[in-house]
């Protein structure tokens, strides 16, 4: 006899038959499939959200495995792109849903394409620049999203309902300067704290998708795992003087703010975005540098190693230069690899 996959969820009065149908017909986009993103993606897949799009720019490393629960040692050995590994894992967890893994960087030039059709956007990112971009896109299109962050033994969660609740810019009007905030590299992160924060994020996402907007958190929730405490900071509604939802200035989405290079959280690495639309041919690059670099060419990326530095060049022209946190040095190394 077939057993209903969602039986224990369907009997919840908060979900019910109608809620389960709404989940099945929904599309959630998870931006970033690291610690928070991988937990959210798995929980949403198990809940029966009909379409999941997972966007991530990076690949699996062994240091991820302590907290990024979708990935395995084999993924780290193969330096598998996180979006590829996530699509494979989530499809195995629930073959009844449609999962799409996208190896790309969410930025001004890609946001419309990557986020199109989302009913909700789930924050699994590791930087405020991408969050402000999501906020711009969500506010402009009146699409809800759920902000989340985790560091050390705690974190923050805030659901954002454009037009009704405060947006990210209402609460954090001034973007933190790059390098001014602690990261998992400098402060560490407890895997169990990730699970709690991502669990709260996912609960808020499910509320949005089943139509329970009136039950959303009404502010910024702060969780301290070591103290065992939850604190809610009331944020109110949209601020009339907010640059995003008040003045309708979408500087991040329109590319008037933001950088073309970023240090990756928890990594001795710099990501560099392409300056032109046409990306270099990976096979051509491999052929040209093969005598000087140790090269591994895959379907979606090229990895070149030399003198303690690794250049990971993706099919879309993005590059992650491992072995330095200096942007100028990273650009110089990349130029030697791609020949510009």
BAMARKE-615274 format. One record per residue (C-alpha): residue in three letters; x, y, z. Coordinates in pm, whole numbers, padded with zeros to 5 digits. Last residue first. Layout:
N
[rec 'ALA',[X,Y,Z]]
...
//
This chain:
340
[rec 'UNK',[04398,03921,-02104]]
[rec 'UNK',[04533,03569,-02153]]
[rec 'UNK',[04280,03368,-01953]]
[rec 'UNK',[04535,03229,-01708]]
[rec 'UNK',[04777,03522,-01686]]
[rec 'UNK',[04485,03763,-01648]]
[rec 'UNK',[04350,03551,-01364]]
[rec 'UNK',[04675,03582,-01171]]
[rec 'UNK',[04677,03960,-01214]]
[rec 'UNK',[04313,03990,-01108]]
[rec 'UNK',[04382,03784,-00795]]
[rec 'UNK',[04685,03998,-00710]]
[rec 'UNK',[04480,04316,-00742]]
[rec 'UNK',[04199,04170,-00531]]
[rec 'UNK',[04425,04059,-00245]]
[rec 'UNK',[04269,03774,-00049]]
[rec 'UNK',[04496,03513,-00204]]
[rec 'UNK',[04527,03137,-00243]]
[rec 'UNK',[04213,03052,-00434]]
[rec 'UNK',[04111,03260,-00738]]
[rec 'UNK',[03744,03213,-00817]]
[rec 'UNK',[03659,03301,-01175]]
[rec 'UNK',[03346,03399,-01359]]
[rec 'UNK',[03347,03369,-01737]]
[rec 'UNK',[03010,03195,-01771]]
[rec 'UNK',[03169,02849,-01815]]
[rec 'UNK',[03353,02882,-01483]]
[rec 'UNK',[03725,02936,-01418]]
[rec 'UNK',[03866,02805,-01090]]
[rec 'UNK',[04218,02939,-01046]]
[rec 'UNK',[04428,02766,-00782]]
[rec 'UNK',[04737,02919,-00622]]
[rec 'UNK',[05002,02728,-00427]]
[rec 'UNK',[05268,02762,-00696]]
[rec 'UNK',[05043,02645,-00981]]
[rec 'UNK',[04694,02501,-01011]]
[rec 'UNK',[04432,02536,-01288]]
[rec 'UNK',[04071,02425,-01247]]
[rec 'UNK',[03834,02455,-01541]]
[rec 'UNK',[03459,02463,-01499]]
[rec 'UNK',[03123,02339,-01625]]
[rec 'UNK',[03200,02017,-01814]]
[rec 'UNK',[03534,01960,-01646]]
[rec 'UNK',[03893,02049,-01734]]
[rec 'UNK',[04166,01977,-01478]]
[rec 'UNK',[04488,02171,-01539]]
[rec 'UNK',[04826,02168,-01365]]
[rec 'UNK',[04971,02490,-01503]]
[rec 'UNK',[05264,02573,-01728]]
[rec 'UNK',[05232,02333,-02022]]
[rec 'UNK',[04854,02319,-02002]]
[rec 'UNK',[04818,02696,-02027]]
[rec 'UNK',[04705,02724,-02390]]
[rec 'UNK',[04515,02396,-02421]]
[rec 'UNK',[04323,02455,-02100]]
[rec 'UNK',[04232,02810,-02208]]
[rec 'UNK',[04104,02680,-02540]]
[rec 'UNK',[03903,02408,-02367]]
[rec 'UNK',[03749,02662,-02130]]
[rec 'UNK',[03648,02892,-02415]]
[rec 'UNK',[03655,03247,-02279]]
[rec 'UNK',[03324,03406,-02176]]
[rec 'UNK',[03145,03655,-02400]]
[rec 'UNK',[02947,03917,-02203]]
[rec 'UNK',[03249,04122,-02104]]
[rec 'UNK',[03396,04235,-01774]]
[rec 'UNK',[03369,03890,-01617]]
[rec 'UNK',[03315,03868,-01241]]
[rec 'UNK',[03604,03801,-01003]]
[rec 'UNK',[03567,03587,-00691]]
[rec 'UNK',[03852,03617,-00441]]
[rec 'UNK',[03981,03339,-00217]]
[rec 'UNK',[04130,03252,00120]]
[rec 'UNK',[03786,03120,00205]]
[rec 'UNK',[03542,03142,00497]]
[rec 'UNK',[03324,03394,00317]]
[rec 'UNK',[03440,03464,-00037]]
[rec 'UNK',[03621,03790,-00104]]
[rec 'UNK',[03437,03984,-00371]]
[rec 'UNK',[03512,04130,-00712]]
[rec 'UNK',[03290,04310,-00962]]
[rec 'UNK',[03150,04542,-00697]]
[rec 'UNK',[02804,04667,-00607]]
[rec 'UNK',[02601,04982,-00658]]
[rec 'UNK',[02475,05139,-00978]]
[rec 'UNK',[02406,04792,-01119]]
[rec 'UNK',[02031,04844,-01166]]
[rec 'UNK',[01945,04581,-00907]]
[rec 'UNK',[02179,04737,-00650]]
[rec 'UNK',[02057,05093,-00714]]
[rec 'UNK',[01687,05012,-00693]]
[rec 'UNK',[01560,05354,-00580]]
[rec 'UNK',[01188,05321,-00509]]
[rec 'UNK',[01188,05615,-00263]]
[rec 'UNK',[01000,05434,00012]]
[rec 'UNK',[01068,05067,-00064]]
[rec 'UNK',[01433,05114,-00156]]
[rec 'UNK',[01573,05440,-00018]]
[rec 'UNK',[01357,05409,00296]]
[rec 'UNK',[01212,05752,00375]]
[rec 'UNK',[00851,05630,00388]]
[rec 'UNK',[00962,05339,00611]]
[rec 'UNK',[00780,05014,00533]]
[rec 'UNK',[00602,04860,00832]]
[rec 'UNK',[00715,04788,01185]]
[rec 'UNK',[01062,04663,01279]]
[rec 'UNK',[01003,04497,01615]]
[rec 'UNK',[01321,04333,01746]]
[rec 'UNK',[01245,03976,01847]]
[rec 'UNK',[01471,03791,02092]]
[rec 'UNK',[01528,03415,02109]]
[rec 'UNK',[01752,03271,02379]]
[rec 'UNK',[01941,02953,02457]]
[rec 'UNK',[02248,03143,02576]]
[rec 'UNK',[02480,02941,02353]]
[rec 'UNK',[02225,02927,02074]]
[rec 'UNK',[02161,03298,02054]]
[rec 'UNK',[01878,03360,01809]]
[rec 'UNK',[01777,03710,01695]]
[rec 'UNK',[01442,03754,01521]]
[rec 'UNK',[01396,04072,01319]]
[rec 'UNK',[01033,04180,01308]]
[rec 'UNK',[00672,04070,01286]]
[rec 'UNK',[00733,03699,01235]]
[rec 'UNK',[00473,03572,00992]]
[rec 'UNK',[00132,03447,01107]]
[rec 'UNK',[-00075,03694,00905]]
[rec 'UNK',[00107,03580,00591]]
[rec 'UNK',[-00047,03234,00627]]
[rec 'UNK',[-00104,03175,00255]]
[rec 'UNK',[00044,02826,00225]]
[rec 'UNK',[00354,02961,00049]]
[rec 'UNK',[00420,03244,00292]]
[rec 'UNK',[00383,03023,00598]]
[rec 'UNK',[00615,02767,00436]]
[rec 'UNK',[00880,03035,00387]]
[rec 'UNK',[00851,03147,00750]]
[rec 'UNK',[00899,02786,00864]]
[rec 'UNK',[01197,02759,00629]]
[rec 'UNK',[01367,03061,00784]]
[rec 'UNK',[01308,02923,01132]]
[rec 'UNK',[01463,02592,01031]]
[rec 'UNK',[01754,02773,00867]]
[rec 'UNK',[01826,02951,01195]]
[rec 'UNK',[01801,02631,01399]]
[rec 'UNK',[02004,02417,01157]]
[rec 'UNK',[02278,02678,01129]]
[rec 'UNK',[02300,02690,01507]]
[rec 'UNK',[02355,02312,01506]]
[rec 'UNK',[02641,02350,01260]]
[rec 'UNK',[02821,02596,01487]]
[rec 'UNK',[03003,02872,01299]]
[rec 'UNK',[03351,03018,01324]]
[rec 'UNK',[03440,03380,01406]]
[rec 'UNK',[03709,03468,01151]]
[rec 'UNK',[03633,03220,00872]]
[rec 'UNK',[03260,03210,00951]]
[rec 'UNK',[03265,03583,00896]]
[rec 'UNK',[03284,03885,01125]]
[rec 'UNK',[03168,04216,00977]]
[rec 'UNK',[03378,04508,00853]]
[rec 'UNK',[03544,04318,00566]]
[rec 'UNK',[03338,04493,00299]]
[rec 'UNK',[03167,04797,00449]]
[rec 'UNK',[02823,04732,00595]]
[rec 'UNK',[02542,04869,00376]]
[rec 'UNK',[02371,05166,00538]]
[rec 'UNK',[01992,05138,00563]]
[rec 'UNK',[01995,04812,00757]]
[rec 'UNK',[01636,04796,00889]]
[rec 'UNK',[01451,04989,00620]]
[rec 'UNK',[01704,04865,00364]]
[rec 'UNK',[01610,04502,00440]]
[rec 'UNK',[01240,04574,00391]]
[rec 'UNK',[00993,04671,00662]]
[rec 'UNK',[00662,04492,00627]]
[rec 'UNK',[00350,04548,00417]]
[rec 'UNK',[00457,04683,00079]]
[rec 'UNK',[00713,04409,00029]]
[rec 'UNK',[00668,04114,00266]]
[rec 'UNK',[01008,04051,00421]]
[rec 'UNK',[01065,03760,00659]]
[rec 'UNK',[01346,03832,00908]]
[rec 'UNK',[01588,03582,01058]]
[rec 'UNK',[01911,03642,01252]]
[rec 'UNK',[02189,03423,01387]]
[rec 'UNK',[02352,03226,01661]]
[rec 'UNK',[02648,03014,01771]]
[rec 'UNK',[02924,03176,01565]]
[rec 'UNK',[02767,03336,01261]]
[rec 'UNK',[02431,03291,01095]]
[rec 'UNK',[02226,03507,00861]]
[rec 'UNK',[01872,03497,00729]]
[rec 'UNK',[01645,03706,00511]]
[rec 'UNK',[01318,03556,00389]]
[rec 'UNK',[01169,03684,00065]]
[rec 'UNK',[00831,03802,-00053]]
[rec 'UNK',[00771,03915,-00413]]
[rec 'UNK',[00639,04270,-00459]]
[rec 'UNK',[00816,04302,-00797]]
[rec 'UNK',[01022,04611,-00708]]
[rec 'UNK',[01050,04506,-00345]]
[rec 'UNK',[01173,04157,-00435]]
[rec 'UNK',[01429,04274,-00692]]
[rec 'UNK',[01571,04543,-00463]]
[rec 'UNK',[01578,04306,-00164]]
[rec 'UNK',[01755,04037,-00366]]
[rec 'UNK',[02020,04295,-00464]]
[rec 'UNK',[02050,04410,-00104]]
[rec 'UNK',[02102,04047,-00005]]
[rec 'UNK',[02370,03998,-00271]]
[rec 'UNK',[02571,04292,-00135]]
[rec 'UNK',[02507,04182,00222]]
[rec 'UNK',[02719,03868,00196]]
[rec 'UNK',[02700,03496,00274]]
[rec 'UNK',[02388,03396,00086]]
[rec 'UNK',[02126,03137,00177]]
[rec 'UNK',[01834,03375,00157]]
[rec 'UNK',[01510,03219,00036]]
[rec 'UNK',[01316,03388,-00242]]
[rec 'UNK',[00940,03336,-00264]]
[rec 'UNK',[00687,03284,-00543]]
[rec 'UNK',[00971,03282,-00794]]
[rec 'UNK',[00887,03312,-01164]]
[rec 'UNK',[01200,03504,-01261]]
[rec 'UNK',[01477,03493,-01002]]
[rec 'UNK',[01759,03373,-01229]]
[rec 'UNK',[01666,03570,-01541]]
[rec 'UNK',[01592,03900,-01372]]
[rec 'UNK',[01889,03869,-01136]]
[rec 'UNK',[02157,03796,-01396]]
[rec 'UNK',[02297,04138,-01487]]
[rec 'UNK',[02255,04290,-01142]]
[rec 'UNK',[02418,03995,-00969]]
[rec 'UNK',[02334,03640,-00863]]
[rec 'UNK',[02639,03432,-00945]]
[rec 'UNK',[02592,03116,-01145]]
[rec 'UNK',[02584,02737,-01129]]
[rec 'UNK',[02208,02680,-01140]]
[rec 'UNK',[02054,02370,-00985]]
[rec 'UNK',[01699,02297,-01093]]
[rec 'UNK',[01470,02073,-00890]]
[rec 'UNK',[01123,01961,-00998]]
[rec 'UNK',[00928,01769,-00732]]
[rec 'UNK',[00810,01410,-00706]]
[rec 'UNK',[01165,01271,-00705]]
[rec 'UNK',[01206,01381,-00342]]
[rec 'UNK',[01532,01301,-00164]]
[rec 'UNK',[01702,01181,-00482]]
[rec 'UNK',[01607,01499,-00665]]
[rec 'UNK',[01738,01697,-00368]]
[rec 'UNK',[02077,01526,-00376]]
[rec 'UNK',[02134,01562,-00751]]
[rec 'UNK',[02018,01922,-00763]]
[rec 'UNK',[02230,02004,-00460]]
[rec 'UNK',[02545,01849,-00607]]
[rec 'UNK',[02501,02052,-00926]]
[rec 'UNK',[02427,02374,-00735]]
[rec 'UNK',[02728,02315,-00511]]
[rec 'UNK',[02967,02279,-00804]]
[rec 'UNK',[03154,01951,-00753]]
[rec 'UNK',[03513,01987,-00634]]
[rec 'UNK',[03546,01613,-00705]]
[rec 'UNK',[03689,01526,-00365]]
[rec 'UNK',[03442,01766,-00200]]
[rec 'UNK',[03142,01604,-00369]]
[rec 'UNK',[03279,01261,-00272]]
[rec 'UNK',[03303,01372,00090]]
[rec 'UNK',[02933,01446,00081]]
[rec 'UNK',[02704,01746,00043]]
[rec 'UNK',[02346,01828,00136]]
[rec 'UNK',[02427,01902,00500]]
[rec 'UNK',[02642,02210,00466]]
[rec 'UNK',[02752,02245,00831]]
[rec 'UNK',[03065,02036,00897]]
[rec 'UNK',[03088,01947,00525]]
[rec 'UNK',[03197,02290,00404]]
[rec 'UNK',[03563,02249,00506]]
[rec 'UNK',[03587,01957,00264]]
[rec 'UNK',[03520,02184,-00031]]
[rec 'UNK',[03213,02193,-00254]]
[rec 'UNK',[03196,02441,-00541]]
[rec 'UNK',[03084,02804,-00564]]
[rec 'UNK',[02843,03027,-00754]]
[rec 'UNK',[02515,02896,-00616]]
[rec 'UNK',[02154,02914,-00728]]
[rec 'UNK',[01903,02648,-00622]]
[rec 'UNK',[01567,02651,-00800]]
[rec 'UNK',[01296,02446,-00633]]
[rec 'UNK',[00963,02365,-00790]]
[rec 'UNK',[00675,02174,-00632]]
[rec 'UNK',[00741,02251,-00266]]
[rec 'UNK',[00679,01908,-00117]]
[rec 'UNK',[00783,01953,00245]]
[rec 'UNK',[01082,01723,00189]]
[rec 'UNK',[01211,01952,-00085]]
[rec 'UNK',[01152,02256,00135]]
[rec 'UNK',[01349,02099,00421]]
[rec 'UNK',[01637,02001,00192]]
[rec 'UNK',[01661,02343,00031]]
[rec 'UNK',[01645,02523,00365]]
[rec 'UNK',[01928,02313,00508]]
[rec 'UNK',[02145,02360,00197]]
[rec 'UNK',[02080,02732,00187]]
[rec 'UNK',[02170,02800,00549]]
[rec 'UNK',[02511,02631,00528]]
[rec 'UNK',[02602,02687,00165]]
[rec 'UNK',[02355,02670,-00117]]
[rec 'UNK',[02323,03037,-00206]]
[rec 'UNK',[02004,03191,-00340]]
[rec 'UNK',[01717,02949,-00283]]
[rec 'UNK',[01430,03006,-00525]]
[rec 'UNK',[01090,02871,-00426]]
[rec 'UNK',[00822,02784,-00682]]
[rec 'UNK',[00478,02681,-00562]]
[rec 'UNK',[00212,02445,-00695]]
[rec 'UNK',[00295,02160,-00458]]
[rec 'UNK',[00306,02401,-00166]]
[rec 'UNK',[-00040,02531,-00256]]
[rec 'UNK',[-00175,02178,-00275]]
[rec 'UNK',[-00030,02105,00068]]
[rec 'UNK',[-00196,02416,00206]]
[rec 'UNK',[-00533,02317,00065]]
[rec 'UNK',[-00514,01968,00211]]
[rec 'UNK',[-00414,02086,00558]]
[rec 'UNK',[-00131,02324,00642]]
[rec 'UNK',[-00191,02503,00975]]
[rec 'UNK',[-00439,02231,01077]]
[rec 'UNK',[-00151,01984,01053]]
[rec 'UNK',[-00285,01664,00901]]
[rec 'UNK',[-00108,01735,00571]]
[rec 'UNK',[00234,01749,00735]]
[rec 'UNK',[00221,01400,00881]]
[rec 'UNK',[00074,01262,00557]]
[rec 'UNK',[00323,01431,00323]]
[rec 'UNK',[00477,01121,00161]]
[rec 'UNK',[00137,00951,00148]]
[rec 'UNK',[00193,00579,00197]]
[rec 'UNK',[00133,00343,-00095]]
[rec 'UNK',[00000,00000,00000]]
//
